[in-house]
Amino acid sequence: MRGTRTRRRASLPGAGRGNHPAGVAERRDGFRKLLNRPDRREELRLRNRLRQYSHNSCSYEANNAIQYRDRFTSSKSMTIKKSPKKSSRRSIARSPKNILAEVVDLFCGVGSLSHGLKRAGFRVIAGYDTDTRCKHAFETNNDAVFFPRDVAKLKAKEIKAHFSGKVPSVLAGCAPCQPFSTYKQRYDEDPQWGLVTTFANLASKVRPDFVTMENVPALLRYKGGRVFREFCAILEEVGYEVHSTLANCEDFGVPQKRRRLVIIASKNAKLSPLSPSKATIRTVRDAIANLPTLKAGQTDPNDPLHTSSALEPLNMKRIKASRPGGTWRDWPLELRAACHRRKSGKTYPGVYARMRWDQPSPTMTTQCYGYGNGRFGHPEQHRGISLREAAILQSFPRAYQFLPRGEVVSFKEVGRWIGNAVPVKLAEAIGEAIIKSHNSETRNGTHS
């Protein structure tokens, strides 16, 4: 017994010094370190997850386990902090009492859908996408783990493992919308259209409490509406109630004219509709008027994303001749493009144009940084809008990080991320509708 007691004391600093003051001080410091350990329940949960992944021989599972381990060992938000009353309190972001739902995001991109749900009070656990370049933005802004995986190859059990079962589970996603665009349908069929059905099949096997998907309205008409009807039927067959809404984004606090199809499905709750914002519609002026002035081709030294593309001398003359809300028809004849002088080109006035200050912006596309690609000229300054301005018009927070510090900004890459994103404010409204549905279900005592 004496030997056992000695070994226990040796496990703490200063244990071998008896009651010597130095030994007492070291033991006290050792106990303080133990008190500041991460929460034991969170530790056990993550260690169990690590053990689960370790049993699988696949290399990607091992990498996932390492990510979970690193998140546990490096997380400051899970550390128990001392309050003035010497009681321990966990970070608000980690407290189950403050988490309204848990989210796994498929086709997550840079995380705009996740971020809106996070702002609504949800905990984003994981995001899946094949574009590995999205990892930094998704993880940095959403406190979640990015998995560089093809959704078409995912298994339901992997997604299920992310949910704790203690709060409502949400499977969210925005399957690629390019196959459903009018422009794309003029040419060869895009095989990505099948990812909508893939998403529905995964959801039917995972059986989360809620499923939500955002896409373009053209999905309703694609292949005569068959793809949309099949998506709904797959979910309804396993007991989901499915609602779809054609949302005008400016009604939800997004300073942009953009129509989106929003689908929400519930396994148990009676669904509540999307609620438009009660605030007045936000304009381009509300969104970007306070950003630093730029010249064409210039970058704000304090924000690498606040950068505008350069203009050739001819386009500089054109934008100087443009007025907010006007068209190339306002220009002198010598400034007009040859294609616009022909009869066939006279029906496309919405290019080489400036935005209006006191209206929402036009729809942000993947090429919204180019003055000649649409109505993407700054209302006042002689340049196209910057990437940061485009992101803000998509209702991303101004501080949203897209790239690691010091990395060179690619207009084509970041423009694609921004143009393909779900407006954050719309995503937040989706989260609020899910919360309202769940709360109504709980009050009625129908939660299973």
N, C-alpha and C positions, 0 to 999 in steps of 0.2 A: 504493500500500500504506500509505503514511504517513497519507493522508487517511482510509482505511478504519479504521485503528487509532484515530484520533482520535474518529471517530464512535462506536465501540464504548465507549470510555471515557466519552463524554458521556452514555451511557445509564444510568450509575450516578451517584448523588449524589457530588459532589466529584471527578468524573473529570477535570475541566479544571484541577485545581490541582496536578498532578504529584505530587511526593513531600512537598509541604507537609503538616505534621502535621494541619491541619484537613481537608485533602483525604483523607488516609489514614483518619481517623476516620469521615468521611462514607461512604467506600467500604466500610469495615468494617460500619457500620450498614446500608448497602444490602444487603450480602451476607447479613446476619442476617435481614433482611426476606424475602429470597428463600428462605432456608432454612426459614422459617416459612410458606411457601405451602402451600395444601391439596395433598393427595396427587395427583400428576400422573395416575395411572391413573384415579382417581375423576373428576378434571377432564375428562379425555378422554372418559370414558363419558358424562358428563352433557352435554358439548358436542356429542357425536354425537347424543344424544337431542334436544337443542335443534335441531340441524340437521334432523333427521328431521321434527320437528313443524313447523318453519318452512316446509318445502316444501308443507305442506297449507294450502289456502286457507281452511279452516273457522276461524271465530273461536274456537271452543272449543279447538281444537288449539293456536292461538297462545297462548291463556291458559295452557294446560297447560305449554307451553314456558317461559313466563315463570316459572311456579311452580318448575319444575326449575332454571332459572337462579338464581332467588332463593335456593332451598335450597342451591345450591352456593356462592354468594357470601357467604351469611350464616352458613353452618354452622360452628360452633366445633368440633364433634366430629371434623371431617375435618382439622383443623389438625395439622401435625406438631409434637409437643412434644419438648423436650429432656429427656433423662434425665440423671441424675448422671454417667453414663459417656459423655455426649455422643453417644449413639446415638438415632435417631429411632424413635418408637413411635406407631402409629396408635391411635385410640380403640377400645376393645374392641367397642363397638356397630357399628363399621364394618369390623372385621377379618373377612375371609372365613373364617378358621380358626374363628371363634366363631359364625358364622351357620349354623344347622342347616338352614334352609330359607327360601325367599322366599314371601311371601303377597300375594295380591290378594284383597280382601274385597268381595263384592257385597252390596248391601242392608246396608251397614256400620253405619248408625245412628251412635250415639255411640262405637262401637268396642269393645264388650265382647268380642266373639268375637276380634277382632284382638288385644286386650290379653291375653287368655288365651294365645293363640299366641305373642305376644311374650314373655310370662313363661316359656314353654316353650323359648325360645331362638331363635325365628324372627325374621326381619326382615320387618316389614310395610312394603310398598312403597306401596300405593295402596288407597283405599276409594272405592266408588261408592254414592251414594244421592241420592234426589230431595229430601230434606229438607236444605236448605242450612244450617239452624240447627245441624245436627250437626257442621259443619266444625270449630269450635273444639275441641270435646271429642275428636273423632277425631284431629286433627293434634297437639294438645297432649300427649295421653297416649300416642300410638303412634309419634311421630316419622315420620309418613308423610304423603302428600299426599291430600287429599280432592278428589274429582271430583263436582261436582253434576250427575249425569247419570242418565237413565232407563236402567236395565239392559236393558229391552226393546229399546232402540235401539242397544245396544253392538255393535261388530264384534269378532270374535275377534282380528284382527291388532292392535287397540289394546291388548288385554289381554296378548297374547303379548309385545309390545314391552317390558313391564315386567320380564320375567324375564331374568336374566343367562345362565342355562344352566349356571352353575358349581356350583350347589347345587340340591337338589330344589325343585320349584315346587309351590305349593299354591294352588288356587282354592277359596276359602271363601265361605260365604254363609248367610244365614237369610232365605229368601223369606218375605214377609208371612204370618203364621199366622192372621190374622183370618178368612179364608175358610173355614177348617177347624173353627172353634169350633162347638160344639153350638148356642150361642145364635144365631150368625150364620146357620146352616143352616136355622133356622126361618123365615127371611124370604127376601128376594130373593137370588139367587146373586151372589156377589162375583166380579167378573171378574179379580181379582188371583190367583185360583187358578192361572191359566195361567202365572204367573211361575216356578212350580216347573219346568215343562217348558222354559221359556225358559232357565233356569239350566242344565238338563241339556244342552240343545242347544249353548249357548255352551261348556260344558266339553268336549263331544265334539269341538268344532272347535279349541279352544285346546290340548287334550291335555296338561294339566299332569301332573306325576308323581302328585299326590294331589288328590282333590276331597273336600270335606266340607260337609255341610249339617246344620243343626239346625232342628227344627220341633216342632210339637205332635203327640202320639201320634194325634190324630184324623185326621191325614193318611193313616194306614194304612187308614182306613175310608171316606175321602171318595170319593164316586162309586163306591162298591163296591170301593175299593182301586185303581181304574184309574189315578189320577194317580200314586200311589206306584210301581206296577208299570211305568208308562211311563217314569218317571224312571230307574229301575234299568235298564230294557231299553235305553234310549238310550246309557247308559254301557257296558253290557256288550257292545253291538254293536260298539263301537270298541276292545274289548279290556280293559276295566277289570274288576277283581274288586270287587264291591260288598258291603259288610256294613252291617247296620242294628242298632241297639241301642236298647232302651227303657231309658233311664237314670233312676234315682232320684237326683236331684241331691244329697240329703243324704249319699249314699254317696261323694261326690267332694269333700267338704269345704265344701259350700254349706250355710249354716245355715237351710235352707228346704225344706219339702216341695214338691217340684216334679218332675213326670215330663216328660221330653223324649225325642223321637226323634232319634237321632244317626246320620247316614249318613256312612261313610267309604269312598271308592273309591280303588283303587291301580292304576296302569298296569303296574307291574313287580313290586312287592313283595308278598310274602305278608303279609296284614294281621294285625296283632296286635289283640286285643280291648281295649276300654277297661278300665283297671285302677282299681277303686275305691280310695279312700284307705284306708291302714292305720290312720290316726288315728281316735280316737273321734268319733262324730257331734257336730258343733258345734251349740250351742243358741242361742236368742235371747240368753241371758245372756252366753255367750261372745262374741257378736258386738257387742252394743250397750250392755251394762251400764255401760261406762266413759265413755259420752258425757255431756256436761254436761246437767244437769237443765233442762227447759223447762216452761213453762206453755202451755196451749192458746193459739194465736195468737202465740206468742213466737218470736224468732229469735236464735240464738247470735251475738253480735257478732263472733266470730272465725271463723265458718263460715256464710255466708249460706244454704247448703243444709241446714243443721241448723235447719230451720224447721217448725213444726207449724201446721196449719190451726186457725182459731178454731172454737169450739163455741158454739152457741146455748144459752141457759139450760136448755131442756128436755134437750138432749143432754148438758149438763154434769151434770144430775141423773142421767141414765141411766148415764153412765160411772162415776159415783161409786157407783152401785148394782151395778156389774158386778164380777165376780171373774175372775181369770185362768182361761181355759179354759171359762168359763161361757157362758150365752146370755141373750137378753132374757127368757127364761122365768123367770129368777131375779128379775126386777124386780117391784115392786108393780104391780097392774093398771093404775093411773092413768098409769104411765110407758110402757106398751106402745103401739105404733103401732096405728092402727085396722085396718090390713091384717093384723096379727098376731093380732088378736082374732077374725078370721074363720077358719073351718075351713080355707080354702085357703091361708092364710098360716102355718099352724102347722108346716109342713114345712120352713121356711127359718130354722133357728136360727143359722146361721153369719154373721149380720150384727149390728152393734152389739155386738161382742164383743172381749174382751181376749185377747192372746197369752199363752201360758204361758212363764215364764222358762226352764224346764228341758227344753224341747222345741224342735225346729226350728220356724221360723215357718210360717204357711200360705203358699200360693203368692202371690207379689207380682204384682198386676195393675196395669193402667194407672191405676187409681184407688185405689191402696193408701194414699194419704195421708189418705183420708176415713174417719173412725171408723164411719160408717154404711154403708160399702161392703163390709164383710166383717169378718173377725176381725183388724182392724188397730188396735185400741186398745193403747196401751202397757201392759205387764204391771202397772205400778205407778203411774205418773204419770197424772193425769187429762187425757188428750189422745190424739189419734191419733199414730201414729209420724211422725217427720219424714222429709223427703225423703232426708236423709243416712242415716238409719237404714234406710230402704227400700233404698237403694243398697248398703249394707253387707250387708244380708240377701241381696242378689243377688250377693254376694262381690266387689263393686267394692272396690278399695283405698280406705281412708278419705280419702286425699288426691286422689282422682280428680276432675279438673276438668270440670265440665259447661258452665259459662258463663264468659265473660270477667269479670275483676274489675270490680265496680261495676254489673254488669247486674242489672236487676230479675228475681227468680226467679218464674216462672209455675208454680204447682202442676200445672196441667193439662198443660203442655208437658213439664216435667221428669218428672212422673209417668208420662207416656206413654213417654218414653225408657227409664226404669227398668223399667217393667212389660214392655216388649217386648224387653228385652235378654237375650242369652244369658248365663247365670251365668258369671262370669269363671273360676271354679275348674273348671267343666265344660269350658270352652274350653281351659284349660290341660291337662286330662286328654286331650282330643282331640289336642292337639299332642304330648303324650308318647307316645300310641299311634302316631302317624305316625312319630315319631323311632324308636321301637322297631321298627316295620315296615321302615323304611329301613335301619337298622343290621343287621337280620337279612338283608335282601337283599344288602347290601354284603359281609357275612361269607360268604354263600353264592356270591358272585361272579356274581350275576345282573344286576347293574346295567348298563343299556344306555347 
